[in-house]
Every structure is written in C-alpha cells, then in structure tokens.
C-alpha cells in the first residue's frame, strides 16, 4: 500500500453528500475502478473511503 495524492470520481456529485468518498491509496479496489478520465484530483471535502482508511 502506498499513499497517493487524494482523488475522487466525478460521479461523487451524483451521490448524497454524506455518501461521497475520496481515495488516497494505490491498492484501494474502489479507487482502482475509477477510470482515469473520471478522476478528479483532491478530496472534494468528502470522507475518506473505508478501504483507504484501513490501509
């Protein structure tokens, strides 16, 4: 597990505010599923995803 710059999906805006998550590890399965063209740099003031938090 390596910490990377925070990122989130452009689709997070479609979710309720409390359900929006960002990622910051390279081995997060949810983060890995976000295509490069849908990634946004930064945490978006969202909550860190559970997988990244456990890493």
Phi, psi and omega per residue, in radians:
X1 nan 2.264 3.096
X2 -2.196 2.345 3.053
X3 -1.293 2.338 3.127
X4 -2.166 2.981 3.064
X5 -1.046 2.427 -3.108
X6 -1.052 2.527 3.096
X7 -2.661 2.810 3.063
X8 -2.596 3.008 -3.137
X9 -1.554 2.566 3.033
X10 -1.075 -0.391 -3.115
X11 -1.351 -0.145 3.097
X12 -1.051 -0.527 3.139
X13 -1.116 -0.347 3.131
X14 -1.429 -0.207 -3.097
X15 -1.625 2.787 3.010
X16 -1.043 2.583 -3.049
X17 -0.894 -0.778 -3.087
X18 -1.273 -0.196 3.137
X19 -1.712 -0.050 -3.088
X20 -1.363 2.360 -3.073
X21 -2.298 2.676 2.985
X22 -2.141 2.946 -3.048
X23 -2.265 2.674 3.114
X24 -2.620 0.355 3.046
X25 -2.228 2.648 -3.087
X26 -1.391 -0.251 -3.113
X27 -1.873 0.237 3.099
X28 -1.238 2.080 -3.098
X29 -1.086 -0.687 3.135
X30 -1.160 -0.791 3.121
X31 -1.103 -0.645 3.137
X32 -1.147 -0.427 -3.132
X33 -1.380 -0.160 3.141
X34 -1.428 2.024 3.124
X35 -1.078 2.591 -3.114
X36 -0.911 -0.687 -3.081
X37 -1.259 -0.209 3.114
X38 -1.844 0.037 -3.123
X39 -1.483 2.440 3.080
X40 -2.136 2.319 3.112
X41 -1.223 2.559 3.081
X42 1.748 2.996 -3.097
X43 -1.656 -0.121 3.105
X44 1.050 0.260 -3.034
X45 1.058 0.479 3.112
X46 -1.653 3.072 3.108
X47 -1.462 2.478 3.069
X48 -1.125 2.376 -3.113
X49 -1.135 2.684 -3.057
X50 -1.093 -0.691 -3.141
X51 -1.122 -0.755 3.130
X52 -1.177 -0.651 -3.124
X53 -1.147 -0.556 3.137
X54 -1.358 -0.339 -3.066
X55 -1.252 nan nan
